[in-house]
């Protein structure tokens, strides 16, 4: 499409939680109870003119305390696809949960793009209640506040075009200020859903994930994802191990570590 920067997208799988069952991932449980592990990703959007990182992963100390496995250091994962974290100028933070906003120190040159409502939510009255604050790390929230005072946070109020071919869209639901990323690629408009849909089944079967601020907004978000993407096959969920199965490896050496989301999925 004329005037749009055409991007490559890499999904880098940096962590995993094996000890999880289907009932943990769907409100109301799952009739096919069994193992249902979660993968943890960060995403790199690389174009001929600009490079953007989406989320920064959890920090090693947080992973150890929460019982999550580190598969690869996020900086090493980015280096594997040709990106030096120390030189990245723009990081999109979809929301401030621990698995999306650790590792600030890896990006010393970056500005962080965040929704107004996410900062309001993470520092406001809802954090008085454990069901809402449980997925946040207070020191990481405080660190983001420090980035604000250092002039390193760019706030957005709803939808925003960052450059032609790359835009943010606030969906909420999972958190008050969750945002997703829409990217123009060689196969059309791809949407990085982050936690607007943890698994394909959350969206495809309208079965929300149980960590949620507003269920109504989460369900409406499934429809919004479909509006933003060129097809359901252009929507990439935030934690589904099937992402590593459906998309091709970024290179033979990166099998199981990084896949190309601008390539057509296998199913």
C-alpha positions in Angstrom: 0.0 0.0 0.0 1.5 3.3 -1.1 3.1 5.5 1.6 3.1 2.8 4.3 6.3 1.4 5.7 6.3 -2.3 5.2 7.5 -4.1 8.3 8.9 -7.5 9.2 7.7 -8.8 12.6 9.5 -11.2 14.8 8.0 -13.0 17.8 10.7 -13.9 20.3 9.8 -16.6 22.8 11.8 -15.8 25.9 9.9 -17.7 28.6 7.4 -20.5 29.4 5.1 -21.7 32.2 4.5 -25.5 31.9 2.6 -26.1 35.1 -0.7 -24.6 34.0 -4.0 -26.3 33.1 -6.8 -25.4 30.8 -9.1 -24.3 33.7 -6.5 -21.6 34.5 -6.8 -20.0 31.1 -10.5 -19.7 30.5 -13.3 -18.2 32.6 -15.6 -21.1 33.6 -12.9 -23.7 33.1 -12.5 -26.0 30.2 -14.4 -29.2 29.4 -11.2 -30.7 28.0 -9.2 -30.3 31.2 -5.5 -31.0 30.7 -2.1 -29.3 30.4 -2.2 -25.8 28.9 1.2 -24.1 29.1 1.8 -20.5 28.5 4.5 -19.0 26.3 5.9 -15.6 26.9 6.9 -13.3 24.0 8.3 -10.0 23.1 8.0 -8.7 19.5 10.3 -6.8 17.2 8.9 -4.7 14.3 11.6 -4.0 11.8 11.2 -1.7 8.8 13.5 -0.1 6.3 13.4 3.1 8.2 12.4 2.4 11.8 12.5 -0.4 14.4 10.1 -0.8 17.2 10.0 -3.2 20.1 6.7 -4.3 21.7 7.1 -5.2 25.4 10.2 -6.1 27.2 9.5 -9.4 29.0 9.9 -10.3 32.6 13.1 -9.8 34.6 15.1 -12.9 35.8 14.5 -12.2 39.5 10.7 -11.8 39.0 10.7 -15.0 36.9 12.4 -16.9 39.7 10.0 -15.6 42.4 6.9 -16.3 40.3 8.1 -19.7 39.1 8.4 -18.8 35.4 11.1 -20.3 33.2 13.6 -18.1 31.2 14.2 -19.7 27.8 16.4 -16.9 26.5 17.6 -13.5 27.7 15.4 -10.9 25.9 18.5 -9.0 24.8 20.0 -12.1 23.3 16.8 -12.9 21.6 16.8 -9.5 19.9 20.4 -9.9 18.9 19.5 -13.2 17.3 17.2 -11.3 14.9 19.7 -8.5 14.3 18.6 -5.9 16.8 20.7 -4.3 19.5 18.5 -3.5 22.4 20.9 -0.7 23.5 20.2 1.2 20.3 16.4 0.8 20.2 14.7 4.2 20.2 11.0 3.2 20.6 9.4 0.6 22.9 5.7 0.1 22.9 4.4 -1.1 26.3 1.1 -2.8 25.8 0.4 -2.8 29.5 2.3 -2.8 32.8 2.0 -6.4 33.9 5.3 -8.0 35.1 5.7 -10.1 32.0 5.5 -7.2 29.6 7.5 -4.4 31.3 10.6 -5.8 33.0 14.2 -5.2 31.8 14.1 -1.4 31.5 17.9 -1.3 31.6 18.2 -3.2 28.3 16.8 -0.1 26.5 18.8 2.9 27.7 18.1 4.9 24.5 14.4 4.2 24.2 11.2 6.2 24.7 8.3 4.1 26.1 4.8 4.4 24.5 2.0 3.8 27.0 -1.7 4.5 27.3 -2.8 7.2 29.8 -5.3 4.9 31.3 -2.8 2.2 31.9 -0.6 4.4 34.1 -3.8 5.7 35.8 -4.9 2.2 36.5 -1.5 0.9 37.7 -1.1 3.8 40.2 -4.7 4.3 41.2 -7.4 3.0 43.5 -7.8 -0.4 41.8 -4.4 -1.4 43.0 -5.8 -1.5 46.5 -7.3 -4.9 45.6 -5.2 -8.1 45.1 -7.2 -9.4 42.0 -6.2 -6.3 40.1 -2.6 -5.8 41.4 -1.5 -9.4 41.4 0.1 -9.3 37.9 1.9 -6.0 38.6 5.3 -5.6 40.2 5.3 -2.4 42.2 9.0 -1.7 41.6 8.4 -1.9 37.8 5.4 0.5 38.0 7.6 2.9 40.1 10.3 2.5 37.5 7.9 3.6 34.8 7.0 6.6 36.9 10.7 7.5 37.1 10.9 7.2 33.3 8.0 9.8 33.1 10.0 12.2 35.2 13.1 11.5 33.0 11.1 12.5 29.9 11.2 9.0 28.4 7.5 8.2 28.3 5.2 9.1 25.4 1.5 8.9 26.5 -1.3 8.0 24.2 -5.1 8.6 24.7 -6.7 5.9 22.7 -5.8 5.1 19.1 -2.7 6.6 17.6 -0.6 6.3 14.4 3.1 6.2 15.2 4.3 6.1 11.6 2.5 5.2 8.4 2.0 1.5 8.7 2.2 1.2 12.5 -0.6 2.2 15.0 -1.7 1.7 18.5 -5.3 0.9 19.6 -6.6 0.9 23.1 -8.8 -2.1 23.9 -8.7 -2.5 27.7 -10.5 -5.5 29.2 -7.5 -7.4 30.5 -6.3 -4.1 32.1 -7.8 -0.7 31.9 -5.3 0.6 29.5 -4.2 -2.4 27.4 -3.2 -1.5 23.8 -2.7 -3.6 20.8 -0.4 -2.9 17.8 -1.5 -2.9 14.1 1.3 -3.4 11.6 1.5 -3.2 7.8 3.4 -6.2 6.3 3.9 -8.0 3.1 0.8 -10.1 3.8 -1.3 -7.1 4.9 -2.4 -5.8 8.3 -1.2 -7.9 11.2 -2.4 -7.2 14.7 -0.3 -8.1 17.7 -3.0 -8.7 20.3 -0.8 -9.0 23.3 -3.2 -9.9 26.2 -6.3 -8.8 24.4 -6.3 -12.5 23.5 -3.8 -14.7 25.4 -4.8 -17.8 23.3 -6.5 -18.3 19.9 -9.3 -20.0 21.8 -10.0 -17.0 24.0 -11.0 -15.1 21.0 -12.3 -17.8 18.6 -14.6 -19.4 21.2 -15.4 -16.2 23.2 -14.0 -17.6 26.4 -12.2 -14.8 28.2 -8.9 -15.2 30.1 -9.5 -15.0 33.9 -7.1 -12.2 34.7 -9.4 -9.3 33.7 -10.4 -5.8 34.7 -13.6 -5.6 32.6 -15.0 -8.7 31.0 -17.3 -6.7 28.7 -14.5 -4.7 27.3 -12.4 -7.9 26.9 -15.2 -9.6 24.8 -15.8 -6.4 22.7 -12.0 -6.4 22.2 -12.2 -9.7 20.3 -14.5 -8.0 17.8 -12.2 -5.0 17.6 -9.2 -7.3 16.8 -11.1 -8.7 13.9 -11.9 -5.2 12.6 -8.2 -4.1 12.7 -6.8 -7.2 11.1 -7.1 -8.3 7.5 -8.5 -11.6 8.6 -8.5 -13.8 11.7 -5.3 -15.4 10.5 -3.7 -11.9 10.8 -4.3 -11.8 14.6 -1.4 -13.0 16.8 -2.4 -13.9 20.4 0.0 -12.9 23.2 0.8 -16.2 24.9 -0.3 -19.2 22.8 2.3 -21.9 22.1 0.6 -22.4 18.8 2.3 -19.2 17.5 5.6 -21.1 17.4 3.9 -23.9 15.5 1.9 -21.9 13.0 4.6 -19.4 11.9 8.0 -20.2 10.3 11.2 -19.9 12.2 13.1 -16.6 11.6 16.0 -18.9 10.5 17.0 -22.5 10.9 19.2 -21.6 13.9 16.2 -19.9 15.6 13.8 -22.8 15.6 11.9 -22.7 18.8 13.1 -19.2 19.6 11.9 -16.7 17.0 9.3 -16.8 14.2 8.3 -14.5 11.4 4.8 -13.1 11.8 4.9 -11.2 8.5 4.9 -14.6 6.8 1.7 -16.6 6.2 0.8 -19.0 9.0 0.4 -22.7 8.3 -3.1 -22.9 9.7 
